[in-house]
């Protein structure tokens, strides 16, 4: 996540080999129409931007720090969700939700642990975007399965034109480090891409394997969809049926 009006202090970009991100030309194509731009208002009145992805008809998965902002008052006051956004174009409409619609893991909200930095937004029945746009599969992939998948991160970076969707795939899985609760990769990201899906093609479909959360000089990092994370995503997805 990054502030839209103040310094971007959460993520860094990896410039080794150059910034390889490219803009998604048609955000209505699957799976890009399932990726959501987030406009976030924190309790202290600041405005922020982030990314998320549909896991079901009315559930958007994102980073925990997009829904619960430890240094800015806790649960977001409001979040505008726009799937497949392309600048001012909102091909599927948008929806504004309040605090009651937000979810996260207690490891994030209570302890502030980066290992639990993920959450969800439950949309109201009249904003069942996934029923029209579709949604990602998600899975607790083993190390072996992950080693065979080329990963991509697609989201809404704050250093690009406002609310334009950008993507980048790995050059090589050698750039990736798998941990029990995290995935580190050599994919360029900047603030605003927090909450973006870290996904690839698996068994003939697009599956999210992680939730992008932050970056460092050693590589950018996702919360890995472990069995525990997957069960939470399933539970939150069940809260937003079509």
C-alpha positions as a Python dict, from the first residue, in 0.01 Angstrom:
ca = {
    (1, 'X'): (0, 0, 0),
    (2, 'X'): (108, 358, -42),
    (3, 'X'): (-27, 696, 44),
    (4, 'X'): (-168, 873, -257),
    (5, 'X'): (-61, 1215, -126),
    (6, 'X'): (240, 1148, 98),
    (7, 'X'): (566, 952, 74),
    (8, 'X'): (562, 586, -22),
    (9, 'X'): (730, 421, 274),
    (10, 'X'): (623, 57, 259),
    (11, 'X'): (756, -97, -64),
    (12, 'X'): (1061, -72, -282),
    (13, 'X'): (1126, -152, -644),
    (14, 'X'): (1392, -393, -763),
    (15, 'X'): (1573, -236, -1054),
    (16, 'X'): (1828, -506, -1133),
    (17, 'X'): (1780, -570, -1503),
    (18, 'X'): (1543, -274, -1527),
    (19, 'X'): (1181, -224, -1440),
    (20, 'X'): (1007, -494, -1643),
    (21, 'X'): (649, -403, -1551),
    (22, 'X'): (409, -352, -1841),
    (23, 'X'): (66, -194, -1842),
    (24, 'X'): (-236, -417, -1890),
    (25, 'X'): (-393, -285, -2209),
    (26, 'X'): (-737, -443, -2162),
    (27, 'X'): (-844, -471, -1798),
    (28, 'X'): (-1168, -646, -1898),
    (29, 'X'): (-976, -961, -1996),
    (30, 'X'): (-962, -1251, -1748),
    (31, 'X'): (-794, -1269, -1500),
    (32, 'X'): (-715, -894, -1494),
    (33, 'X'): (-1078, -795, -1452),
    (34, 'X'): (-1067, -984, -1120),
    (35, 'X'): (-798, -749, -985),
    (36, 'X'): (-936, -454, -789),
    (37, 'X'): (-811, -101, -731),
    (38, 'X'): (-860, 10, -370),
    (39, 'X'): (-900, 367, -250),
    (40, 'X'): (-863, 360, 126),
    (41, 'X'): (-948, 619, 390),
    (42, 'X'): (-788, 563, 730),
    (43, 'X'): (-941, 677, 1062),
    (44, 'X'): (-692, 967, 1083),
    (45, 'X'): (-830, 1109, 757),
    (46, 'X'): (-549, 1009, 521),
    (47, 'X'): (-609, 865, 174),
    (48, 'X'): (-426, 554, 55),
    (49, 'X'): (-425, 323, -247),
    (50, 'X'): (-393, -53, -266),
    (51, 'X'): (-481, -361, -470),
    (52, 'X'): (-691, -670, -416),
    (53, 'X'): (-839, -966, -602),
    (54, 'X'): (-1172, -1141, -618),
    (55, 'X'): (-1181, -1486, -460),
    (56, 'X'): (-1557, -1522, -503),
    (57, 'X'): (-1869, -1327, -602),
    (58, 'X'): (-1845, -1075, -316),
    (59, 'X'): (-1506, -1128, -153),
    (60, 'X'): (-1188, -933, -224),
    (61, 'X'): (-859, -1059, -78),
    (62, 'X'): (-592, -801, -1),
    (63, 'X'): (-306, -721, 235),
    (64, 'X'): (-385, -689, 605),
    (65, 'X'): (-235, -339, 612),
    (66, 'X'): (-488, -227, 349),
    (67, 'X'): (-779, -301, 583),
    (68, 'X'): (-617, -247, 925),
    (69, 'X'): (-365, 37, 944),
    (70, 'X'): (-169, 10, 1267),
    (71, 'X'): (-9, 353, 1249),
    (72, 'X'): (-321, 532, 1127),
    (73, 'X'): (-600, 435, 1364),
    (74, 'X'): (-677, 69, 1296),
    (75, 'X'): (-960, -51, 1075),
    (76, 'X'): (-1005, 154, 758),
    (77, 'X'): (-1294, 397, 775),
    (78, 'X'): (-1392, 325, 415),
    (79, 'X'): (-1260, 148, 106),
    (80, 'X'): (-1372, 201, -252),
    (81, 'X'): (-1335, -123, -453),
    (82, 'X'): (-1318, -111, -833),
    (83, 'X'): (-1248, -432, -1030),
    (84, 'X'): (-1069, -399, -1362),
    (85, 'X'): (-1021, -26, -1316),
    (86, 'X'): (-831, 158, -1590),
    (87, 'X'): (-778, 519, -1492),
    (88, 'X'): (-1120, 680, -1480),
    (89, 'X'): (-1284, 378, -1649),
    (90, 'X'): (-1481, 151, -1415),
    (91, 'X'): (-1605, -125, -1648),
    (92, 'X'): (-1781, -317, -1367),
    (93, 'X'): (-1867, -22, -1145),
    (94, 'X'): (-1735, 41, -796),
    (95, 'X'): (-1850, -1, -439),
    (96, 'X'): (-1766, 176, -112),
    (97, 'X'): (-1767, -30, 207),
    (98, 'X'): (-1712, 55, 572),
    (99, 'X'): (-1533, -100, 867),
    (100, 'X'): (-1796, -371, 925),
    (101, 'X'): (-1708, -526, 587),
    (102, 'X'): (-1337, -574, 666),
    (103, 'X'): (-1158, -888, 786),
    (104, 'X'): (-802, -980, 878),
    (105, 'X'): (-604, -1236, 1078),
    (106, 'X'): (-554, -1170, 1450),
    (107, 'X'): (-182, -1220, 1400),
    (108, 'X'): (-194, -895, 1204),
    (109, 'X'): (-456, -692, 1392),
    (110, 'X'): (-343, -794, 1744),
    (111, 'X'): (29, -857, 1698),
    (112, 'X'): (122, -665, 1382),
    (113, 'X'): (316, -965, 1250),
    (114, 'X'): (408, -941, 882),
    (115, 'X'): (360, -1316, 858),
    (116, 'X'): (-16, -1260, 898),
    (117, 'X'): (-43, -952, 676),
    (118, 'X'): (-352, -1045, 477),
    (119, 'X'): (-721, -970, 493),
    (120, 'X'): (-1048, -943, 305),
    (121, 'X'): (-1328, -709, 206),
    (122, 'X'): (-1683, -849, 201),
    (123, 'X'): (-1890, -665, -58),
    (124, 'X'): (-2266, -606, -23),
    (125, 'X'): (-2511, -812, -233),
    (126, 'X'): (-2555, -533, -489),
    (127, 'X'): (-2177, -538, -557),
    (128, 'X'): (-2136, -905, -652),
    (129, 'X'): (-1858, -818, -897),
    (130, 'X'): (-1731, -1175, -914),
    (131, 'X'): (-2062, -1297, -1054),
    (132, 'X'): (-1989, -1090, -1366),
    (133, 'X'): (-1610, -1064, -1379),
    (134, 'X'): (-1523, -1405, -1237),
    (135, 'X'): (-1260, -1471, -973),
    (136, 'X'): (-927, -1634, -904),
    (137, 'X'): (-872, -1984, -786),
    (138, 'X'): (-646, -2006, -482),
    (139, 'X'): (-449, -2293, -341),
    (140, 'X'): (-199, -2407, -83),
    (141, 'X'): (61, -2515, -339),
    (142, 'X'): (349, -2734, -229),
    (143, 'X'): (710, -2630, -282),
    (144, 'X'): (728, -2878, -569),
    (145, 'X'): (417, -2741, -738),
    (146, 'X'): (530, -2381, -686),
    (147, 'X'): (869, -2460, -839),
    (148, 'X'): (690, -2543, -1165),
    (149, 'X'): (479, -2226, -1185),
    (150, 'X'): (595, -1893, -1326),
    (151, 'X'): (458, -1629, -1091),
    (152, 'X'): (310, -1292, -1182),
    (153, 'X'): (218, -990, -971),
    (154, 'X'): (-45, -755, -1114),
    (155, 'X'): (-175, -450, -932),
    (156, 'X'): (-213, -75, -914),
    (157, 'X'): (127, 89, -846),
    (158, 'X'): (126, 446, -717),
    (159, 'X'): (428, 544, -928),
    (160, 'X'): (235, 493, -1255),
    (161, 'X'): (-61, 687, -1401),
    (162, 'X'): (-342, 697, -1147),
    (163, 'X'): (-526, 365, -1116),
    (164, 'X'): (-362, 200, -1415),
    (165, 'X'): (-306, -176, -1390),
    (166, 'X'): (49, -310, -1430),
    (167, 'X'): (192, -661, -1441),
    (168, 'X'): (524, -840, -1431),
    (169, 'X'): (620, -1207, -1448),
    (170, 'X'): (930, -1373, -1313),
    (171, 'X'): (1223, -1412, -1548),
    (172, 'X'): (1314, -1733, -1368),
    (173, 'X'): (1196, -1933, -1068),
    (174, 'X'): (1560, -1919, -952),
    (175, 'X'): (1478, -1566, -832),
    (176, 'X'): (1226, -1707, -587),
    (177, 'X'): (1267, -1813, -223),
    (178, 'X'): (995, -2026, -65),
    (179, 'X'): (930, -2009, 307),
    (180, 'X'): (656, -2162, 523),
    (181, 'X'): (458, -1837, 543),
    (182, 'X'): (615, -1619, 273),
    (183, 'X'): (731, -1615, -89),
    (184, 'X'): (1013, -1383, -194),
    (185, 'X'): (1058, -1306, -564),
    (186, 'X'): (1243, -1078, -804),
    (187, 'X'): (932, -910, -944),
    (188, 'X'): (924, -530, -943),
    (189, 'X'): (655, -365, -732),
    (190, 'X'): (595, -27, -570),
    (191, 'X'): (352, 112, -319),
    (192, 'X'): (-10, 63, -422),
    (193, 'X'): (46, -299, -523),
    (194, 'X'): (4, -434, -171),
    (195, 'X'): (-276, -689, -175),
    (196, 'X'): (-220, -782, -539),
    (197, 'X'): (-246, -1149, -635),
    (198, 'X'): (75, -1346, -675),
    (199, 'X'): (-49, -1602, -925),
    (200, 'X'): (33, -1839, -1204),
    (201, 'X'): (-115, -2102, -1432),
    (202, 'X'): (-174, -2431, -1249),
    (203, 'X'): (-378, -2729, -1372),
    (204, 'X'): (-521, -2521, -1654),
    (205, 'X'): (-639, -2225, -1446),
    (206, 'X'): (-509, -1910, -1282),
    (207, 'X'): (-442, -1972, -913),
    (208, 'X'): (-324, -1728, -651),
    (209, 'X'): (-42, -1868, -440),
    (210, 'X'): (24, -1554, -237),
    (211, 'X'): (-88, -1204, -143),
    (212, 'X'): (169, -936, -216),
    (213, 'X'): (254, -743, 100),
    (214, 'X'): (586, -555, 89),
    (215, 'X'): (932, -524, -57),
    (216, 'X'): (1298, -504, 36),
    (217, 'X'): (1634, -483, -136),
    (218, 'X'): (1652, -864, -119),
    (219, 'X'): (1324, -915, -302),
    (220, 'X'): (956, -841, -284),
    (221, 'X'): (743, -1054, -57),
    (222, 'X'): (400, -1216, -45),
    (223, 'X'): (210, -1380, 234),
    (224, 'X'): (204, -1739, 113),
    (225, 'X'): (-132, -1913, 94),
    (226, 'X'): (-61, -2182, 349),
    (227, 'X'): (-328, -2424, 470),
    (228, 'X'): (-420, -2179, 749),
    (229, 'X'): (-442, -1882, 511),
    (230, 'X'): (-643, -2087, 263),
    (231, 'X'): (-898, -2182, 529),
    (232, 'X'): (-942, -1817, 622),
    (233, 'X'): (-987, -1721, 257),
    (234, 'X'): (-1246, -1998, 217),
    (235, 'X'): (-1431, -1872, 525),
    (236, 'X'): (-1429, -1511, 403),
    (237, 'X'): (-1533, -1619, 53),
    (238, 'X'): (-1829, -1805, 203),
    (239, 'X'): (-1937, -1477, 363),
    (240, 'X'): (-1988, -1327, 17),
    (241, 'X'): (-2195, -1571, -190),
    (242, 'X'): (-2341, -1470, -524),
}
